[in-house]
Amino acid sequence: MDTLYSNLFKPRYISHFFLLLFLASSYLHTHVRSCIEEERSALLSFKQDLKDPSGRLSSWVSLDCCQWEGISYTNHTGQVAKLNLRNPYPYLIYEYDDLMNEDLAWDQLAYKQSCLGGKINPSLLSLKYLNYLDLSYNDFDGIHIPKFFGELKSLSWLFNLTSLRELDLSVNYFRGPFPGKLASLKSLEYLDLSNLGLEGQFSKVIGNLCKLKMLSLRGNHFPGEGIEEFLRCLSNCPNNTIVESLDFSYCSLEGQLPASLGMLTTLQHINLEVNHFWGSIPKSIGNLSSLKTMDLSNNHMNGSISESLGKPSELVKLDLRENPWKDILTEAHLINLTRLKYLSIYSDDMENPMSLIFNMAYDWVPHFKLHTIEIVNCPIGPGFGLWLQSQTELSSVTLRNTSISDSIPEEWFLKISSQLQYLDLSYNQIFGKLPFHLKFPHISDINLGHNQFDGPLPLWTTSASSFDLGNNLFSGPIPSNFNQEMPTLRKLVLSGNRLNGTLPPSICNIEYLKLVSLSNNQLCGQVPQEWSLCSGLEVIDVAHNNLSGNILSSLGNQTSLQVLKVNNNNFGGEIPFSLQHCTSLKILHLGGNKFIGKLPFWIGSNVSTLQLLSLQSNLLSGHLPHQFCNLPYLHVLDLGHNKFSGTIPKCLKNMTSLAQADAEKYFPDDIIYYDYGSYARTTITSKGKELEYGDVKLIQWETSLIFRQTILKVKSLNKWAVSFN
């Protein structure tokens, strides 16, 4: 025996031993991974009926199907256990702000090219150990799930897969009624049928799947149905407390939130956003001790918010926005939410406003540290309490129109500046001076407009694309090195302050700048020659200042310019001929200056996109060119208080956009002008009175420019003669 052991550990025997071990393991490995021919044939039949424009299944040719893309097998039997054919190309649903971001580029053609399509072959029934099936984010357009599933009861490939635990068919546009026979899949733990275009009733079907832990029906259409029946069916399960995640968002569901919701004691995530739920939050919500995220946004919740909402101590995200709540929130609603990171409560619906008030003690300091806070059109003031000052880990802050009438400690700005990504404190009465030097390395938007901040303009180092300090009490000059501290700006709004000095030349060194609004200040001097270098500006508004000289002819280089407002200054000379190159102009407001000469003929010929043209209160003369009749989109034409003569072109009466019947009752004896969409406020003169019209914003929705408008009608063409002079 000793000789045997001694020989065994000699080098040549050791090498033989490891060789035998390697061969044995290779045999076992090959044996386990060898593809079962029945399953290989089933997968090839499945592939044959698919459309695969990008060749995602090109690997499905070898003898070993366990090596094929998207296939996983069991370790012991070598049978297919998992089929993952989810589209690998990212699918994006843009928000409105994303559509404005030129840096976000999603290639829809590439996504569609990566989609699988065609028919679903029931040959997958042969995969008897299949427990995971993911066909999400493909395009089986036109296949109705009932037909696709309904055959499975008799040798159909899905309903006999009793071991199936995970099924994901999301974002496939199957359409059709909700498949009742889905109830056959009793082993399902994960089910995602989101964004399929399904209709009908789901409660009794899904409510009988007693092993479900995760369910998403997001983006389907179940009008008139609520969740009470679903919860009732679920209560009949032997163990009804295993559900962890429910997503019924965008489903057109109705009704009140039932008290039975509180029986789901293992629930961690619930999303009911964009439905038609109404009423109050039930007290039973306090039983959801495992709850981490809750989204009730964009419903019709018009009742109270139960204090029991503050009991789930694991809650991280609470989204209650866009509901007409009626309640008073106190510390009791939030005091136990020690893990809360996201809080959103607001409503922008002016027809059905929210009657909600935050009534927190000024000196209350909560245990949570928020990352995101969104409170809009809801009083939390007048003080900027300690419960807000103590939030020093914020990355996104929106406290708009919250009745705060207080100063904000400089230390709060200093503590949040390093991680802050979004800041909106607009439409309050916040006063005091801002820290002059701060660094915001990650921020994208800063909006402190419509407050009472005073002192010099802060010079913050930021990566922001939008900087709005409009309608405050800032004074002094505009810093000359704005471009160095804010090199990525696209939108700069400093209007409605007390700024003086000249227009800084460096503004146009900001490469991606699209909008400059400096109106209603005390700026003087001429337009800097350097502004001719601005290549991408779409909006220039320097109205209501003390600017003088000639408008730079080089402004005609701004071929992307859509809005030019220089009204109510001291500009003189002739209207620059070079503006004819601004072929995208929609708003041209030169009124209240000292322009001389004749009306340029290029208005209506080279530039035909104008919707508002105001030249009133200048020293212009001559006759009205017939080219003005070639302005099919013109809604506002103000030529009053000039020295025009001659006849009025008869073709003006054919410009239907200048007349609207029901406006005459408001100003029956005069020309009435638009409340026009732009980035500033529009002032026109009617009956010798200067009228100011509200916030003018270019609103883009999909690919169209839409303008909020209010127009006045001319009773007869003769009225124009009075208006022109």
Protein Blocks (a to p, Z undefined) as FASTA:
>chain_A
ZZmmmmmmgmklmmmmmmmmmmmmmmmmmmmmpccfklmmmmmmmmmmpccfkopmmmmm
bfblmlpghiacdfklopafbdcfbdfbdcddddfklmmpmkbccdfklmmmmpcehjdd
fklmmmmmbcbdcfehiacehiafklmmmmmmnopaklmmmmbmbdcfehklngpaddfk
lmmmmmbmbdcfehklpacjfklmmmmmmkbfbdcfehiacehiafklmmmmmmmpmblc
lbfbdcfehklpgcjddfklmmmmmbfbdcfehiabehjddfklmmmmmbmbdcfehiab
fbdcdfklmmmmmbmbdcfehiacdddddfklmmmmmmbcbdcdddfbfklccddddddd
fklccfbdcfbdcdehiafbfbdcfklmmmmkbfbdcdehkhpacdddfklmmmmmmmpc
bdcfehiabecjddfbdcdfkbfbdcfehiabecjddddddfbfbdcfehiabecjddfk
lmmmmmmbfbdcfehiabecjddfklmmpmklcbdcfehiabecjddfklmmpmkbfbdc
fehiabecjddfklmmmmmbmbdcfehiabecjddfklmmmmmbfbdcfehiabecjddf
kgoplmmmbfbdcfehiabecjddfklmmmmkbmbdcfehiabecjddfklmmmmklpcf
klmmmmmmbccddddddfbdcdddeehiacdddddddddehjaccddddddddfbfklmm
mmmZZ
